[in-house]
Amino acid sequence: MSTTSTTSANTLPGGTWTIGEPTGADALALTRFGYGAMQLAGPWVMGPPADHDGALAVLHAAARAGITHIDTSDAYGPRITNDLIREALHPYTRPAQPAQPAQPEGQGQQGGRLHVVTKVGGTRDAQGGWPTARQPDQIRQQIQTNLDTLGLDVLDLVHLRMGDGQGTQLGSVAEPLAVLVDLQRQGVVRHIGLSNATADQIAEARSMASIVSVQNMYNLAVRGDDDLIDDLAANGIAYIPFFPLGGFSPLQSEALSTVATRLGATPMGVALAWLLQRSENILLIPGTKSATHLHENIAGAGLALSAADVAELNTIGR
C-alpha cells in the first residue's frame, strides 16, 4: 500500500510517497522530489568526476534540502556514484538543518532517514556500453557490490533492470526476479521494483512478488507509458521516470519555452512541475552536478501549472 502526503510549508514539492504499509517496519517515506546520482560520474557515466569535492557538495545539498530519495546503481562509473554517496552521506541519517535566507522550500527540515534506491540487471563494458547482466549469479554479485560500496546491510529498494542501453527488451522476468524475491525473504532487500520494463513484464512480476515501483523513461516528449502510469497509480505503485528532462538530449520545445516564459520560469523547471502534476504516484529523480542547479530544479518543480498551461504542454508528446 502506498500513500502520498500533500505539500505544506517547509516540505519539498509534491510531499512524500510511502512505500509499504505506512505503520509497518519496512515502510519507506520517499520524497517525490528525489535526486538521481548518475551525473556524478565522469563523462558518459564512466570514471570519477572531474570535481570530487563538488560531487560531494551536491549530495550534501540534496540531504540538506530534505530529499530522502537518492537513486543510484553500481553500474554508474562503475561503482563511482555509490562510493561518492557513501563518502558524503553514510550512515544515511540526515541531520537537522536550520533554514537559511534565500534558500528554496525544503531547507530547514528536521533530520530523518535517507533512502538509497539502486538497480541491478545491467553492467558496463570497456567501451562504455550497457550490456545486460541478469543471470542469477550476476544478480547476487551486483546486490553484494551495492551493499559493500554503499556500506549497507540491507538495500531499501532495488529495481530489476529488464532492458538495455537501447530501451526495453522482451523476455520473462522470472529467473532474475526469483533471486531478488529470495534475497527479500532473507532480509537483504526490503522492496522490489522494475526498471526499463514493459507492461507484460510488470504484470508477470506482480504475479510473483509485491512490486512497489517502476522506473521507465518518461517525460513531456516521451509519453509511451501514459496508460501504464494510470494503471500503476490505481494499484498504489510508484512510477519513477528516468531522463525526466530528456537525458543526454535535453528537452526542447516551443510550447515548453512559451509556458516557461509566461511563468517567468526555466523550461526544465516547468517540465519537472508538469511531471509532479501529471500523477500523484510520479516520483522525480533529476540529476545534476551543481548545487545551484539542484535548488533551481526544486523551485521549478514547485510551480503551480494552470489547466491552460498543462493543456499547452500536453501537445508536446502527442
DOVOLO-596272 format. One line per 4 residues: number of its first residue (from 1); for each residue x, y, z of N, C-alpha, C. Coordinates in steps of 0.05 Angstrom, whole numbers, plus 5000, padded with zeros to 4 digits. Layout:
N
NUM) X/Y/Z/X/Y/Z/X/Y/Z; ... .
END
This chain:
318
1) 5017/4976/5000/5000/5000/5000/5018/5025/5000; 5011/5044/4984/5027/5069/4982/5009/5093/4985; 5019/5112/4999/5003/5136/5003/5020/5161/4997; 5006/5183/4992/5020/5208/4988/5013/5227/5010 .
5) 5030/5246/5015/5023/5269/5033/5024/5294/5016; 5008/5313/5023/5007/5338/5007/5030/5356/5015; 5036/5374/4997/5057/5394/5002/5048/5414/5022; 5065/5421/5041/5059/5441/5061/5084/5457/5065 .
9) 5083/5477/5083/5106/5494/5088/5130/5477/5096; 5154/5485/5087/5179/5472/5094/5180/5443/5084; 5166/5436/5062/5169/5410/5050/5177/5414/5021; 5188/5393/5010/5195/5393/4981/5170/5392/4964 .
13) 5171/5401/4939/5147/5399/4922/5137/5371/4919; 5111/5368/4922/5099/5341/4918/5096/5325/4944; 5109/5333/4966/5106/5318/4990/5121/5292/4988; 5110/5271/5000/5123/5245/5001/5105/5223/4991 .
17) 5117/5201/4983/5103/5176/4975/5114/5154/4993; 5096/5141/5007/5104/5120/5025/5101/5092/5013; 5123/5078/5011/5124/5051/5001/5120/5031/5024; 5102/5012/5021/5096/4994/5043/5075/5005/5061 .
21) 5066/4989/5080/5046/4998/5099/5057/5021/5115; 5042/5044/5117/5053/5068/5130/5063/5063/5158; 5050/5045/5173/5058/5039/5200/5076/5015/5203; 5083/5003/5180/5099/4978/5181/5128/4984/5185 .
25) 5143/4964/5193/5172/4967/5199/5187/4973/5173; 5177/4963/5150/5192/4966/5125/5182/4990/5108; 5165/5007/5119/5155/5030/5104/5177/5049/5098; 5177/5059/5073/5197/5079/5064/5182/5105/5057 .
29) 5189/5127/5069/5177/5153/5062/5197/5166/5043; 5191/5164/5017/5207/5176/4997/5196/5203/4989; 5213/5224/4988/5204/5249/4977/5199/5246/4948; 5176/5257/4938/5170/5255/4910/5191/5270/4893 .
33) 5203/5290/4905/5226/5302/4892/5251/5289/4903; 5264/5272/4887/5288/5259/4895/5312/5269/4879; 5333/5254/4881/5358/5261/4867/5370/5237/4854; 5376/5239/4828/5389/5218/4813/5419/5223/4811 .
37) 5435/5204/4819/5464/5208/4822/5480/5201/4796; 5467/5193/4775/5482/5184/4751/5502/5205/4741; 5495/5231/4741/5512/5251/4730/5537/5257/4747; 5539/5245/4771/5562/5250/4788/5587/5235/4778 .
41) 5583/5214/4761/5606/5201/4750/5618/5218/4727; 5640/5208/4715/5653/5222/4694/5637/5222/4668; 5649/5232/4646/5635/5233/4621/5624/5206/4612; 5599/5207/4602/5584/5183/4594/5582/5163/4616 .
45) 5581/5173/4641/5576/5157/4665/5599/5136/4668; 5623/5144/4662/5646/5127/4665/5668/5142/4680; 5680/5129/4700/5703/5140/4714/5694/5161/4735; 5714/5172/4749/5708/5191/4770/5701/5219/4760 .
49) 5688/5235/4777/5681/5262/4768/5706/5280/4767; 5705/5300/4750/5727/5319/4748/5730/5335/4775; 5707/5339/4788/5707/5355/4813/5696/5338/4836; 5714/5323/4849/5706/5305/4870/5691/5320/4893 .
53) 5703/5342/4902/5691/5357/4924/5664/5368/4916; 5662/5377/4890/5637/5388/4881/5615/5367/4880; 5622/5342/4874/5602/5320/4874/5592/5315/4902; 5611/5315/4922/5602/5312/4949/5584/5335/4958 .
57) 5590/5359/4949/5575/5382/4957/5546/5380/4947; 5542/5370/4923/5515/5366/4912/5499/5346/4930; 5512/5324/4937/5498/5305/4954/5492/5316/4982; 5510/5332/4993/5504/5345/5018/5480/5365/5015 .
61) 5480/5379/4993/5458/5398/4988/5431/5384/4985; 5431/5361/4972/5406/5345/4969/5396/5337/4997; 5414/5327/5014/5405/5319/5041/5395/5343/5057; 5409/5366/5055/5400/5390/5070/5373/5400/5059 .
65) 5368/5396/5034/5343/5405/5022/5319/5388/5031; 5324/5366/5044/5302/5349/5054/5297/5324/5037; 5313/5321/5016/5309/5297/4998/5316/5272/5014; 5298/5252/5012/5303/5226/5025/5305/5204/5005 .
69) 5305/5210/4979/5304/5190/4958/5328/5195/4939; 5349/5179/4942/5373/5181/4926/5375/5157/4908; 5376/5162/4882/5376/5140/4862/5404/5135/4852; 5413/5110/4850/5440/5103/4841/5440/5076/4828 .
73) 5464/5067/4821/5468/5039/4811/5498/5034/4813; 5506/5009/4818/5534/5003/4818/5546/5004/4790; 5529/5005/4770/5538/5008/4742/5547/5036/4735; 5540/5056/4751/5547/5083/4746/5577/5088/4754 .
77) 5594/5089/4734/5622/5094/4739/5642/5074/4728; 5639/5048/4732/5621/5035/4751/5630/5039/4780; 5611/5037/4798/5614/5039/4827/5621/5067/4837; 5627/5086/4819/5635/5112/4827/5613/5127/4843 .
81) 5589/5127/4833/5568/5142/4847/5562/5130/4875; 5563/5103/4876/5559/5091/4903/5580/5099/4922; 5605/5099/4913/5627/5108/4930/5623/5137/4940; 5615/5154/4922/5611/5182/4929/5588/5185/4949 .
85) 5566/5170/4944/5543/5172/4962/5551/5162/4990; 5567/5141/4992/5575/5131/5018/5593/5152/5031; 5612/5163/5017/5630/5183/5028/5616/5207/5038; 5595/5216/5024/5581/5241/5031/5560/5236/5052 .
89) 5545/5214/5051/5520/5212/5065/5519/5189/5086; 5537/5170/5085/5536/5148/5105/5539/5160/5133; 5522/5152/5152/5505/5128/5154/5476/5134/5145; 5472/5154/5128/5446/5159/5116/5425/5168/5135 .
93) 5433/5183/5156/5415/5197/5173/5419/5226/5169; 5398/5240/5158/5401/5268/5151/5398/5285/5177; 5419/5300/5183/5418/5317/5207/5398/5340/5203; 5388/5350/5226/5370/5373/5225/5387/5397/5216 .
97) 5375/5414/5199/5389/5437/5189/5371/5461/5192; 5381/5483/5203/5364/5507/5205/5360/5520/5178; 5337/5532/5174/5331/5545/5149/5350/5569/5145; 5358/5575/5121/5375/5597/5115/5361/5616/5096 .
101) 5366/5642/5097/5353/5661/5079/5358/5654/5050; 5339/5660/5033/5341/5657/5004/5346/5628/4995; 5339/5608/5012/5341/5581/5003/5313/5571/4996; 5311/5551/4978/5285/5541/4969/5271/5526/4991 .
105) 5245/5521/4986/5230/5504/5004/5244/5477/5008; 5243/5467/5032/5256/5442/5038/5279/5446/5056; 5292/5469/5056/5313/5474/5075/5301/5477/5103; 5315/5468/5123/5306/5472/5150/5289/5449/5160 .
109) 5286/5427/5144/5270/5404/5154/5286/5390/5176; 5271/5375/5192/5284/5360/5214/5299/5336/5202; 5317/5325/5218/5333/5303/5209/5315/5278/5205; 5324/5260/5187/5309/5236/5181/5326/5217/5166 .
113) 5314/5195/5158/5328/5174/5144/5330/5179/5114; 5354/5176/5103/5357/5177/5074/5355/5149/5062; 5341/5146/5040/5337/5120/5028/5352/5120/5001; 5371/5101/4998/5386/5098/4974/5373/5076/4957 .
117) 5364/5083/4933/5350/5064/4915/5369/5057/4893; 5373/5031/4888/5392/5022/4868/5380/5004/4848; 5396/4996/4828/5388/4978/4806/5407/4956/4802; 5396/4933/4793/5413/4911/4784/5402/4900/4758 .
121) 5418/4884/4744/5409/4873/4718/5425/4883/4695; 5443/4902/4699/5460/4912/4678/5488/4918/4688; 5506/4920/4670/5534/4926/4677/5546/4945/4656; 5572/4949/4657/5585/4966/4637/5608/4950/4624 .
125) 5613/4957/4599/5636/4945/4586/5658/4965/4581; 5680/4957/4571/5703/4975/4569/5698/4998/4550; 5679/4995/4532/5672/5016/4513/5651/5035/4524; 5642/5031/4548/5621/5048/4560/5593/5039/4554 .
129) 5590/5015/4542/5564/5004/4536/5549/4995/4561; 5524/4987/4557/5507/4979/4580/5496/4950/4575; 5513/4930/4574/5503/4903/4570/5486/4893/4593; 5468/4874/4587/5452/4862/4608/5469/4843/4625 .
133) 5460/4839/4650/5473/4821/4668/5452/4811/4688; 5436/4792/4678/5412/4783/4693/5413/4754/4700; 5436/4740/4697/5438/4713/4707/5437/4713/4738; 5426/4692/4750/5424/4692/4779/5450/4699/4794 .
137) 5473/4688/4785/5498/4694/4799/5505/4723/4795; 5499/4735/4772/5504/4763/4767/5487/4781/4785; 5462/4774/4788/5444/4790/4805/5455/4789/4834; 5462/4766/4843/5472/4763/4871/5498/4779/4875 .
141) 5515/4778/4855/5540/4793/4857/5535/4823/4857; 5516/4833/4840/5510/4861/4840/5498/4871/4866; 5481/4854/4878/5470/4861/4904/5492/4864/4924; 5511/4845/4925/5533/4846/4944/5550/4870/4939 .
145) 5555/4877/4913/5571/4900/4907/5558/4926/4917; 5532/4928/4913/5517/4951/4923/5518/4953/4953; 5515/4931/4967/5517/4930/4996/5545/4940/5005; 5565/4929/4992/5593/4936/5000/5600/4965/4994 .
149) 5593/4974/4970/5601/5002/4963/5585/5023/4978; 5560/5017/4984/5543/5036/4999/5546/5033/5029; 5559/5012/5038/5562/5008/5067/5537/5001/5081; 5521/4984/5069/5495/4977/5080/5493/4946/5085 .
153) 5476/4939/5103/5469/4911/5108/5444/4903/5093; 5427/4922/5088/5401/4918/5074/5397/4940/5054; 5387/4932/5030/5381/4952/5010/5351/4958/5011; 5344/4984/5014/5316/4992/5018/5298/4985/4994 .
157) 5308/4991/4970/5292/4987/4946/5311/4981/4923; 5306/4959/4909/5323/4950/4887/5305/4947/4862; 5313/4961/4840/5299/4958/4815/5314/4937/4798; 5299/4919/4787/5309/4899/4768/5307/4911/4740 .
161) 5330/4916/4728/5331/4929/4701/5327/4907/4680; 5305/4910/4664/5298/4889/4644/5306/4897/4616; 5314/4922/4611/5323/4930/4584/5353/4931/4582; 5361/4945/4561/5390/4950/4557/5394/4980/4550 .
165) 5417/4987/4539/5422/5015/4533/5405/5026/4511; 5391/5008/4496/5373/5017/4475/5344/5019/4483; 5337/5010/4506/5309/5011/4515/5300/4984/4526; 5274/4979/4525/5263/4954/4536/5270/4931/4518 .
169) 5269/4907/4530/5274/4882/4516/5251/4863/4524; 5242/4847/4504/5222/4827/4511/5236/4804/4526; 5220/4789/4541/5230/4767/4556/5218/4765/4584; 5221/4742/4596/5210/4737/4622/5227/4749/4644 .
173) 5214/4758/4665/5228/4768/4689/5233/4746/4709; 5222/4722/4705/5220/4702/4726/5247/4695/4738; 5267/4689/4722/5293/4679/4733/5307/4700/4750; 5312/4725/4740/5325/4744/4757/5308/4754/4780 .
177) 5282/4756/4776/5265/4765/4797/5264/4745/4820; 5265/4719/4814/5265/4699/4835/5288/4703/4854; 5311/4712/4844/5334/4717/4861/5328/4740/4880; 5317/4761/4870/5310/4784/4888/5289/4776/4909 .
181) 5270/4759/4901/5249/4750/4919/5262/4734/4942; 5281/4717/4934/5296/4701/4954/5311/4719/4973; 5325/4739/4962/5340/4758/4979/5322/4774/4997; 5298/4780/4987/5278/4794/5003/5270/4777/5027 .
185) 5266/4751/5022/5259/4733/5044/5281/4732/5065; 5306/4734/5056/5329/4733/5074/5333/4760/5088; 5319/4781/5080/5322/4806/5094/5344/4824/5082; 5355/4816/5059/5376/4832/5047/5365/4855/5030 .
189) 5341/4850/5019/5327/4870/5003/5299/4875/5015; 5292/4901/5020/5266/4906/5032/5244/4907/5011; 5248/4922/4990/5227/4925/4970/5239/4921/4942; 5221/4913/4923/5229/4906/4896/5214/4923/4876 .
193) 5228/4934/4856/5215/4948/4834/5227/4938/4808; 5217/4948/4786/5227/4942/4759/5236/4967/4745; 5255/4964/4727/5264/4986/4711/5266/4978/4681; 5260/4997/4664/5261/4992/4635/5244/4968/4628 .
197) 5220/4967/4639/5203/4943/4636/5178/4949/4620; 5168/4928/4607/5143/4930/4592/5120/4924/4610; 5096/4931/4601/5072/4925/4616/5069/4895/4622; 5075/4879/4602/5073/4850/4606/5093/4840/4627 .
201) 5117/4851/4627/5137/4843/4647/5128/4852/4675; 5117/4875/4677/5107/4885/4703/5084/4866/4713; 5066/4858/4695/5045/4840/4703/5056/4814/4712; 5075/4803/4698/5088/4778/4706/5101/4781/4733 .
205) 5115/4803/4737/5129/4807/4762/5109/4809/4785; 5087/4822/4781/5067/4825/4802/5054/4799/4810; 5055/4779/4792/5045/4753/4799/5064/4737/4816; 5089/4747/4818/5110/4733/4833/5117/4748/4860 .
209) 5112/4774/4861/5122/4789/4884/5107/4815/4886; 5110/4829/4908/5099/4855/4912/5117/4875/4898; 5109/4887/4876/5125/4906/4861/5116/4934/4870; 5134/4949/4881/5126/4975/4893/5132/4999/4875 .
213) 5148/4995/4854/5155/5018/4837/5164/5008/4810; 5161/5026/4790/5171/5021/4763/5186/5046/4754; 5210/5041/4743/5227/5063/4735/5232/5060/4704; 5218/5076/4689/5219/5075/4660/5225/5103/4649 .
217) 5233/5105/4623/5237/5131/4611/5210/5144/4605; 5208/5169/4614/5183/5184/4610/5188/5213/4615; 5178/5230/4598/5179/5259/4602/5159/5272/4584; 5159/5298/4582/5140/5313/4566/5140/5303/4537 .
221) 5163/5296/4526/5165/5288/4498/5163/5258/4493; 5166/5242/4514/5165/5213/4512/5142/5203/4530; 5119/5197/4517/5095/5193/4532/5083/5164/4529; 5100/5145/4521/5091/5118/4516/5079/5104/4540 .
225) 5085/5113/4564/5076/5100/4588/5051/5113/4601; 5038/5130/4586/5015/5144/4597/4994/5125/4610; 4986/5105/4595/4966/5086/4606/4977/5070/4629; 5003/5063/4627/5016/5047/4648/5016/5063/4674 .
229) 5023/5089/4672/5024/5106/4696/4997/5106/4710; 4976/5109/4695/4949/5110/4707/4942/5083/4720; 4950/5061/4707/4944/5035/4719/4960/5031/4745; 4985/5039/4745/5002/5036/4769/4991/5053/4791 .
233) 4982/5077/4785/4971/5095/4805/4947/5082/4818; 4930/5070/4802/4906/5057/4812/4913/5034/4831; 4937/5023/4828/4945/5000/4844/4966/5007/4865; 4969/5033/4870/4987/5042/4891/5016/5037/4886 .
237) 5024/5037/4861/5052/5031/4854/5065/5057/4843; 5088/5063/4854/5102/5088/4846/5113/5085/4818; 5115/5108/4804/5127/5109/4777/5149/5130/4778; 5174/5122/4771/5197/5139/4773/5209/5143/4745 .
241) 5203/5165/4732/5213/5169/4705/5243/5176/4705; 5258/5159/4690/5286/5167/4686/5288/5184/4661; 5308/5201/4660/5311/5222/4639/5286/5240/4639; 5278/5250/4663/5254/5268/4664/5258/5294/4649 .
245) 5283/5301/4643/5289/5326/4629/5301/5319/4601; 5298/5295/4592/5308/5287/4566/5334/5272/4566; 5348/5271/4588/5373/5256/4590/5396/5269/4575; 5409/5253/4558/5432/5264/4543/5424/5283/4521 .
249) 5398/5284/4514/5387/5304/4495/5365/5320/4509; 5373/5342/4522/5354/5358/4538/5329/5365/4522; 5306/5367/4536/5281/5374/4524/5282/5401/4510; 5272/5402/4486/5269/5428/4472/5242/5429/4458 .
253) 5227/5449/4463/5200/5452/4451/5191/5480/4452; 5179/5489/4431/5168/5517/4430/5147/5520/4451; 5130/5500/4454/5108/5502/4474/5120/5503/4502; 5141/5488/4508/5154/5488/4534/5166/5516/4539 .
257) 5180/5527/4519/5192/5553/4523/5171/5575/4527; 5149/5572/4513/5127/5592/4515/5116/5593/4543; 5109/5569/4554/5098/5567/4581/5118/5577/4601; 5143/5570/4598/5164/5578/4617/5167/5609/4617 .
261) 5167/5621/4594/5169/5650/4592/5145/5663/4605; 5122/5653/4601/5097/5664/4612/5098/5663/4643; 5110/5641/4654/5111/5638/4683/5136/5650/4695; 5154/5660/4679/5179/5670/4689/5196/5649/4701 .
265) 5196/5625/4689/5210/5602/4700/5228/5590/4678; 5244/5570/4686/5261/5557/4666/5245/5534/4653; 5251/5528/4628/5238/5505/4615/5240/5479/4631; 5264/5474/4642/5267/5449/4657/5251/5449/4682 .
269) 5248/5472/4695/5231/5474/4719/5202/5467/4712; 5193/5478/4690/5165/5473/4681/5161/5443/4675; 5181/5431/4662/5179/5403/4655/5177/5386/4680; 5192/5393/4701/5190/5378/4727/5163/5383/4740 .
273) 5154/5407/4740/5127/5413/4752/5105/5397/4738; 5107/5396/4711/5087/5380/4696/5087/5351/4705; 5110/5339/4709/5112/5312/4718/5099/5308/4745; 5105/5326/4764/5093/5323/4791/5063/5325/4790 .
277) 5052/5343/4772/5024/5346/4770/5010/5325/4752; 5026/5310/4737/5015/5290/4718/5001/5268/4734; 5013/5258/4755/5000/5237/4771/5014/5236/4799; 4998/5231/4820/5009/5232/4847/5029/5210/4852 .
281) 5030/5189/4835/5049/5167/4840/5075/5171/4826; 5079/5194/4813/5104/5200/4800/5124/5212/4819; 5148/5200/4821/5170/5209/4837/5193/5218/4819; 5204/5241/4824/5225/5252/4807/5253/5246/4817 .
285) 5271/5241/4798/5299/5237/4805/5317/5252/4786; 5313/5278/4782/5330/5293/4764/5359/5294/4775; 5378/5293/4758/5406/5293/4767/5419/5319/4759; 5440/5326/4773/5456/5350/4767/5483/5348/4782 .
289) 5503/5362/4771/5529/5364/4785/5531/5389/4801; 5511/5406/4800/5512/5433/4812/5491/5436/4834; 5500/5445/4858/5481/5451/4879/5462/5473/4872; 5472/5493/4857/5455/5515/4848/5433/5505/4830 .
293) 5441/5487/4811/5421/5476/4793/5401/5458/4808; 5411/5444/4828/5393/5428/4845/5371/5445/4857; 5378/5468/4868/5359/5486/4880/5340/5498/4859; 5350/5503/4835/5333/5513/4814/5313/5492/4806 .
297) 5321/5466/4805/5303/5445/4799/5281/5442/4820; 5288/5445/4846/5269/5443/4867/5248/5466/4865; 5258/5490/4860/5240/5513/4857/5222/5509/4833; 5233/5500/4811/5217/5496/4787/5195/5475/4790 .
301) 5202/5453/4804/5183/5431/4808/5159/5441/4825; 5163/5462/4840/5142/5472/4857/5123/5491/4843; 5127/5497/4818/5110/5514/4803/5081/5503/4802; 5062/5521/4804/5034/5513/4801/5025/5518/4772 .
305) 5021/5497/4757/5013/5500/4729/4983/5501/4727; 4973/5520/4711/4944/5522/4707/4935/5500/4687; 4908/5497/4685/4897/5478/4666/4906/5485/4638; 4907/5511/4632/4915/5520/4605/4944/5514/4600 .
309) 4961/5517/4621/4989/5510/4618/4992/5481/4612; 4979/5464/4627/4981/5435/4623/4971/5427/4596; 4949/5439/4587/4938/5432/4560/4958/5439/4539; 4971/5462/4541/4992/5470/4522/5016/5451/4522 .
313) 5024/5444/4546/5047/5426/4549/5041/5398/4538; 5016/5390/4541/5008/5363/4532/5009/5360/4502; 5011/5381/4487/5013/5379/4458/5041/5370/4450; 5060/5371/4468/5088/5364/4461/5091/5335/4455 .
317) 5080/5318/4472/5084/5289/4469/5062/5275/4454; 5045/5290/4441/5022/5277/4427/5027/5275/4397 .
END
